[in-house]
């Protein structure tokens, strides 16, 4: 009779679980960036209006109005087409940028800043945004660490 609690079986199950969690994490991040882009494009006029109300100089508002959706779409595309490490780095950069922005709002450095996220995310309070971003940060970092370790193992550097 096979011992279902053997170390080898547990190890294989653990590896499988970690691999599946990584796949789920990448899927969730891909879904997030795809949703963010399409929510902005679905109500483009509102998105542009909200970007004009941002507490930045006009030239930066204009740049961000075009750059944010392009970067979100790029992150989603990289994650979809198996360029996970590049997609995760871009995703992490976006998450950190948005988290800094949210922190500046919560600390009243940027008073009365509108949320231009789009969709259900724009319905969150700023504190909820911060918690949501922290969750995304940890998901993103977990996936990035897993992929980096995999690459090192495959190249023989670990």
C-alpha positions as CSV (number, residue, x, y, z in Angstrom):
1,X,0.0,0.0,0.0
2,X,1.3,3.4,-1.0
3,X,2.0,5.9,1.8
4,X,0.2,9.1,0.7
5,X,2.1,11.1,3.3
6,X,5.5,10.3,1.9
7,X,8.0,13.2,1.6
8,X,8.4,12.8,-2.2
9,X,4.6,12.9,-2.8
10,X,4.2,16.0,-0.6
11,X,7.1,17.7,-2.4
12,X,5.6,17.1,-5.8
13,X,2.2,18.4,-4.6
14,X,3.9,21.5,-3.2
15,X,5.8,22.1,-6.5
16,X,2.5,21.7,-8.4
17,X,0.7,24.0,-6.0
18,X,3.4,26.8,-6.3
19,X,3.3,26.4,-10.1
20,X,-0.5,26.7,-10.2
21,X,-0.4,29.7,-7.9
22,X,2.1,31.4,-10.3
23,X,-0.2,30.6,-13.2
24,X,-3.2,32.0,-11.3
25,X,-1.2,35.1,-10.3
26,X,-0.2,35.8,-13.9
27,X,-3.7,35.2,-15.0
28,X,-5.1,37.7,-12.4
29,X,-2.6,40.4,-13.4
30,X,-3.4,39.9,-17.1
31,X,-7.1,40.2,-16.3
32,X,-6.5,43.3,-14.2
33,X,-4.5,45.2,-16.9
34,X,-6.8,44.1,-19.7
35,X,-9.8,45.2,-17.7
36,X,-8.2,48.5,-16.8
37,X,-7.5,49.3,-20.4
38,X,-10.9,48.3,-21.7
39,X,-12.7,50.2,-18.9
40,X,-10.9,53.3,-19.8
41,X,-11.5,52.9,-23.5
42,X,-15.2,52.0,-22.9
43,X,-15.7,55.5,-21.4
44,X,-12.9,57.4,-23.1
45,X,-14.5,60.8,-22.6
46,X,-14.8,60.3,-18.8
47,X,-11.3,58.9,-18.6
48,X,-9.9,62.0,-20.5
49,X,-11.9,64.4,-18.3
50,X,-10.7,62.7,-15.1
51,X,-7.1,62.8,-16.3
52,X,-7.5,66.6,-17.0
53,X,-8.5,67.0,-13.3
54,X,-5.3,65.3,-12.0
55,X,-3.0,67.4,-9.8
56,X,-0.2,67.5,-12.4
57,X,0.9,70.1,-14.9
58,X,-1.0,70.1,-18.2
59,X,1.9,68.5,-20.2
60,X,2.2,65.6,-17.7
61,X,-1.6,65.1,-17.7
62,X,-1.5,64.8,-21.5
63,X,1.4,62.4,-21.4
64,X,-0.2,60.2,-18.7
65,X,-3.6,60.2,-20.5
66,X,-1.9,58.3,-23.4
67,X,0.9,56.5,-21.6
68,X,-1.1,54.8,-18.8
69,X,-3.4,52.8,-21.1
70,X,-0.5,52.0,-23.4
71,X,1.6,50.6,-20.5
72,X,-1.4,48.7,-19.1
73,X,-2.0,47.1,-22.5
74,X,1.7,46.4,-22.9
75,X,1.8,44.6,-19.5
76,X,-1.3,42.5,-20.4
77,X,0.1,41.6,-23.8
78,X,3.5,40.6,-22.4
79,X,1.8,38.4,-19.8
80,X,-0.5,36.9,-22.4
81,X,2.3,36.1,-24.8
82,X,4.6,34.3,-22.4
83,X,7.0,37.2,-21.8
84,X,6.1,36.8,-18.1
85,X,9.3,38.3,-16.6
86,X,9.0,41.5,-18.7
87,X,5.3,41.7,-18.1
88,X,5.7,41.2,-14.4
89,X,8.4,44.0,-14.2
90,X,6.2,46.4,-16.0
91,X,3.2,45.3,-13.9
92,X,5.2,45.9,-10.7
93,X,6.3,49.3,-12.0
94,X,2.6,50.3,-12.7
95,X,1.5,49.0,-9.3
96,X,4.2,50.9,-7.5
97,X,3.4,54.1,-9.4
98,X,-0.3,53.8,-8.6
99,X,0.4,53.0,-5.0
100,X,2.6,56.1,-4.6
101,X,-0.1,58.2,-6.2
102,X,-2.7,56.7,-3.8
103,X,-0.5,57.3,-0.8
104,X,0.0,60.9,-1.8
105,X,-3.8,61.3,-2.0
106,X,-4.4,59.6,1.4
107,X,-1.7,61.9,3.0
108,X,-3.5,64.9,1.4
109,X,-0.5,65.9,-0.7
110,X,-3.0,65.6,-3.7
111,X,-6.4,66.9,-2.5
112,X,-9.5,66.2,-4.5
113,X,-7.8,63.9,-7.1
114,X,-10.3,61.9,-9.1
115,X,-9.9,58.2,-9.7
116,X,-9.5,57.5,-13.4
117,X,-9.2,53.7,-13.0
118,X,-12.4,52.9,-14.7
119,X,-15.0,50.1,-14.0
120,X,-15.6,48.7,-10.6
121,X,-12.2,49.8,-9.4
122,X,-13.2,53.4,-9.6
123,X,-15.9,52.7,-7.1
124,X,-13.4,51.8,-4.3
125,X,-12.4,54.2,-1.6
126,X,-8.8,55.4,-1.7
127,X,-8.0,53.2,1.3
128,X,-9.5,50.2,-0.5
129,X,-7.4,51.1,-3.5
130,X,-4.3,51.0,-1.3
131,X,-5.2,47.5,0.1
132,X,-6.0,46.3,-3.4
133,X,-2.7,47.5,-4.7
134,X,-0.8,45.9,-1.8
135,X,-2.5,42.6,-2.6
136,X,-1.5,43.0,-6.3
137,X,2.0,43.9,-5.3
138,X,2.4,40.7,-3.3
139,X,0.9,38.6,-6.1
140,X,3.2,40.3,-8.6
141,X,6.3,39.8,-6.4
142,X,5.5,36.2,-5.7
143,X,5.3,35.5,-9.4
144,X,8.4,37.4,-10.2
145,X,10.4,35.6,-7.5
146,X,9.1,32.2,-8.7
147,X,10.1,32.9,-12.3
148,X,13.5,34.3,-11.3
149,X,14.2,31.2,-9.3
150,X,13.1,29.0,-12.2
151,X,15.5,30.8,-14.5
152,X,18.4,30.5,-12.1
153,X,17.7,26.8,-11.6
154,X,17.6,26.2,-15.4
155,X,20.8,28.1,-16.0
156,X,22.6,26.3,-13.2
157,X,23.2,29.4,-11.1
158,X,21.3,28.1,-8.0
